[in-house]
Amino acid sequence: MMEKNIGAILNEKTFFLDIAPFNDKDEMFVQLTRWYFEAGLITNKEVFKQALYEREALGSTYMGNEIALPHAKSSVVKRPAVLFCRMREPFLYESSGETGLVRFIFMLAVSQEQSGEAYIQMLASLAGLLANDEFLQKLRSLETLQEFLKYARDLADEEREYT
């Protein structure tokens, strides 16, 4: 499950709080791809950005609740990673005919070698966290990566207790 390993795929290099809102999704893709490249997680910005657009063509990555979940599987990804970005204010996000305000971005980068099942499990695990109202409220007040990871871990532990 991703919750147990979220610390392995989310770190200080991929965790951004209170960023100025982007003008649009294109500007967001450019900046977040640059951050992935600077963190050493992808080897080619243009190829990864193209993979993001190819995934966008398959269906919306707007999740509602001010959340976008863009993701791509590409040969330029060195290792699976999640980038989290919280905007100071929401911006208008358009994805496959859906439009909404986005304040929270979780961008997944998955290597081409990773199995489709592992990719789907990462998405499902993250979507499970994002479906939790308490977690969504916590996203608004987070101040550190450690706080985020502890809350996600505690939430995963609580869910396991009830299953």
Sequence and secondary structure as in RCSB ss.txt:
>XXXX:A:sequence
MMEKNIGAILNEKTFFLDIAPFNDKDEMFVQLTRWYFEAGLITNKEVFKQALYEREALGSTYMGNEIALPHAKSS
VVKRPAVLFCRMREPFLYESSGETGLVRFIFMLAVSQEQSGEAYIQMLASLAGLLANDEFLQKLRSLETLQEFLK
YARDLADEEREYT
>XXXX:A:secstr
 HHHHHHHH  GGGEEEEE   SSHHHHHHHHHHHHHHTTSBS HHHHHHHHHHHHTTS  EEETTEE  EEEET
TBSS EEEEEEEEEEEEEEETTEEEEEEEEEEEEEETTS HHHHHHHHHHHHHHHT HHHHHHHHH   HHHHHH
HHHHHHHHHHHH 
